[in-house]
Amino acid sequence: MWSLGLLIIFAGFLMIFVGILLMLILALKGRNKGETKTGFVFFIGPSPIIGASDKETMRLALYFTLIAAALFILAVLLPLLLR
């Protein structure tokens, strides 16, 4: 049986793979016609640092950060609740 930590690592690699695949597909289709929107999120301890090139991307990065933080808290608390 897979442990929770291994599943989280696998999910992270899967998200990176899907993101790279989507960027490749969009680049090949030519949908990105000169306008590039970028954003980043990284955690230092429990505090997220978010940056983006425009408000729409910042909002999207914030939503993903909130979802990731909620999943992290759930993953930490779930074993405690199941005792």
JODAUR-V65811 format. One record per residue. PHI is phi in degrees with one decimal (none if undefined). OMEGA is omega in radians with two decimals (none if undefined). Layout:
BEGIN
phi->PHI omega->OMEGA
phi->PHI omega->OMEGA
END
This chain:
BEGIN
phi->none omega->-3.10
phi->-81.7 omega->3.08
phi->-83.0 omega->-3.11
phi->-62.3 omega->3.14
phi->-62.2 omega->3.12
phi->-66.3 omega->3.09
phi->-65.7 omega->3.12
phi->-66.9 omega->3.09
phi->-62.2 omega->3.12
phi->-61.0 omega->3.12
phi->-62.9 omega->3.10
phi->-63.4 omega->3.09
phi->-63.5 omega->3.13
phi->-64.3 omega->3.12
phi->-64.7 omega->3.10
phi->-63.8 omega->3.14
phi->-61.4 omega->3.14
phi->-64.5 omega->3.12
phi->-63.1 omega->3.11
phi->-64.8 omega->3.13
phi->-63.1 omega->3.11
phi->-64.2 omega->3.11
phi->-63.2 omega->3.11
phi->-65.1 omega->3.14
phi->-62.8 omega->3.13
phi->-64.9 omega->3.13
phi->-67.5 omega->-3.14
phi->-72.1 omega->3.11
phi->-75.7 omega->-3.14
phi->81.0 omega->-3.13
phi->-71.5 omega->-3.12
phi->-92.1 omega->-3.02
phi->-90.0 omega->3.03
phi->87.4 omega->-3.13
phi->-100.0 omega->-3.12
phi->-114.5 omega->3.06
phi->-111.9 omega->-3.11
phi->-126.7 omega->3.08
phi->-158.6 omega->3.11
phi->-146.2 omega->3.05
phi->-142.0 omega->2.95
phi->-144.4 omega->-3.08
phi->-106.5 omega->2.93
phi->-114.7 omega->-3.01
phi->65.7 omega->3.14
phi->-88.8 omega->-3.05
phi->-99.5 omega->3.09
phi->-84.2 omega->3.01
phi->-115.7 omega->-3.05
phi->-123.7 omega->3.06
phi->-144.7 omega->3.14
phi->-159.0 omega->-3.10
phi->-86.5 omega->3.11
phi->-150.4 omega->-3.06
phi->-66.3 omega->-3.12
phi->-64.3 omega->3.12
phi->-68.5 omega->3.09
phi->-62.9 omega->3.12
phi->-62.7 omega->3.12
phi->-63.8 omega->3.11
phi->-64.2 omega->3.11
phi->-64.8 omega->3.11
phi->-62.8 omega->3.12
phi->-65.3 omega->3.10
phi->-65.8 omega->3.12
phi->-64.1 omega->3.10
phi->-65.2 omega->-3.14
phi->-64.0 omega->3.12
phi->-65.4 omega->3.12
phi->-64.6 omega->3.11
phi->-65.9 omega->3.11
phi->-65.1 omega->3.12
phi->-63.5 omega->3.09
phi->-62.3 omega->3.14
phi->-66.1 omega->3.13
phi->-77.0 omega->-3.05
phi->-84.2 omega->-3.08
phi->-59.1 omega->3.10
phi->-63.3 omega->3.11
phi->-70.4 omega->-3.13
phi->-76.0 omega->-3.09
phi->-87.9 omega->3.12
phi->-70.4 omega->none
END
